[in-house]
Amino acid sequence: MIELEDFDKVDMRVGTILEVSLNRRARKSAYKVKIDLGEKLGIKNSSAQITDLYQPEDLIGKQIIVVANFEPIRIADVKSEVRILGADANEGVVLLNLERKVPNGAKIF
């Protein structure tokens, strides 16, 4: 088990997807994703293995939840600055989403 203080260290935020393209150099099928996290955090890049259930054009404008304070990692030619959250389902990763629109950068708690 983890302590509540450990959970509180994870900075989860709401962002809106601005751009999506295929990450052709990734070992596993993935998209390059550009996400607006609001004025304070700005625009961040990520690489996400969400190609099974989502087409790029369906993701533009979609609000998602990300972890914003992981150390950036390089995935092929993408510096992945945030981790997009989703649930592992039989048919692929299903993105977590919100019941209604909220400001980009809103903190999840």
C-alpha positions as CSV (number, residue, x, y, z in Angstrom):
1,M,0.0,0.0,0.0
2,I,1.0,3.6,-0.5
3,E,0.5,6.5,1.8
4,L,-1.8,9.4,1.0
5,E,1.2,11.6,0.8
6,D,2.7,9.4,-2.0
7,F,-0.6,9.7,-4.0
8,D,-0.5,13.5,-3.5
9,K,2.9,13.7,-5.2
10,V,1.3,12.6,-8.5
11,D,0.3,15.8,-10.4
12,M,-2.7,14.8,-12.6
13,R,-4.1,17.5,-14.9
14,V,-6.7,18.0,-17.6
15,G,-5.5,18.9,-21.1
16,T,-6.9,19.3,-24.5
17,I,-5.4,17.5,-27.5
18,L,-4.2,20.0,-30.2
19,E,-2.4,17.8,-32.7
20,V,-2.0,14.1,-33.3
21,S,0.3,12.2,-35.8
22,L,1.7,8.7,-36.1
23,N,4.9,8.2,-34.2
24,R,6.5,6.2,-37.0
25,R,9.8,5.5,-35.2
26,A,8.2,4.0,-32.1
27,R,8.7,0.2,-31.6
28,K,5.0,-0.3,-30.8
29,S,2.2,1.6,-32.7
30,A,1.8,5.0,-31.1
31,Y,0.8,8.6,-31.8
32,K,2.7,11.8,-31.2
33,V,0.3,14.0,-29.2
34,K,0.5,17.7,-28.5
35,I,-1.6,18.7,-25.4
36,D,-2.6,22.1,-24.1
37,L,-2.4,22.1,-20.3
38,G,-3.4,25.7,-19.8
39,E,-1.5,28.9,-19.2
40,K,0.6,27.8,-16.2
41,L,1.9,24.5,-17.7
42,G,1.7,25.3,-21.4
43,I,1.7,22.9,-24.3
44,K,3.3,19.5,-23.7
45,N,4.2,16.5,-26.0
46,S,3.6,12.9,-25.4
47,S,3.7,9.6,-27.2
48,A,0.8,7.3,-26.6
49,Q,0.0,3.7,-27.6
50,I,-3.7,4.5,-28.3
51,T,-3.9,3.6,-32.0
52,D,-6.1,0.6,-31.5
53,L,-9.3,2.5,-30.6
54,Y,-8.6,6.1,-31.8
55,Q,-8.0,7.8,-35.1
56,P,-6.0,11.1,-35.0
57,E,-8.9,13.2,-36.3
58,D,-11.2,11.9,-33.5
59,L,-8.7,12.9,-30.8
60,I,-8.3,16.6,-31.8
61,G,-10.2,18.8,-29.2
62,K,-10.7,15.9,-26.8
63,Q,-10.0,16.6,-23.1
64,I,-7.8,14.0,-21.4
65,I,-6.1,13.4,-18.1
66,V,-2.3,13.3,-17.9
67,V,0.3,12.9,-15.2
68,A,2.3,16.1,-15.6
69,N,5.2,15.6,-13.2
70,F,7.0,12.5,-14.4
71,E,10.5,12.8,-15.6
72,P,10.4,13.3,-19.4
73,I,11.4,10.2,-21.5
74,R,12.4,9.8,-25.1
75,I,10.1,7.5,-27.2
76,A,11.7,7.2,-30.7
77,D,12.0,10.9,-31.8
78,V,9.4,12.3,-29.2
79,K,10.4,13.8,-25.9
80,S,7.4,12.6,-23.9
81,E,6.8,15.2,-21.2
82,V,3.5,13.9,-19.8
83,R,1.8,10.5,-19.4
84,I,-1.7,10.2,-20.9
85,L,-3.9,8.1,-18.6
86,G,-6.1,5.3,-19.9
87,A,-7.5,1.9,-18.9
88,D,-6.2,-1.3,-20.4
89,A,-9.2,-3.0,-22.1
90,N,-9.3,-6.2,-24.2
91,E,-9.6,-4.1,-27.4
92,G,-7.0,-1.5,-26.5
93,V,-6.3,1.4,-24.2
94,V,-9.5,3.5,-23.4
95,L,-8.7,7.1,-22.5
96,L,-9.9,8.5,-19.2
97,N,-12.2,11.4,-19.8
98,L,-14.4,13.9,-18.0
99,E,-18.1,14.2,-17.5
100,R,-18.0,17.8,-18.6
101,K,-15.5,20.3,-20.0
102,V,-13.2,22.0,-17.5
103,P,-10.3,24.5,-17.9
104,N,-7.1,23.1,-19.3
105,G,-4.6,22.6,-16.5
106,A,-7.3,21.8,-13.9
107,K,-5.8,19.6,-11.1
108,I,-7.2,16.1,-10.6
109,F,-7.5,15.0,-7.0
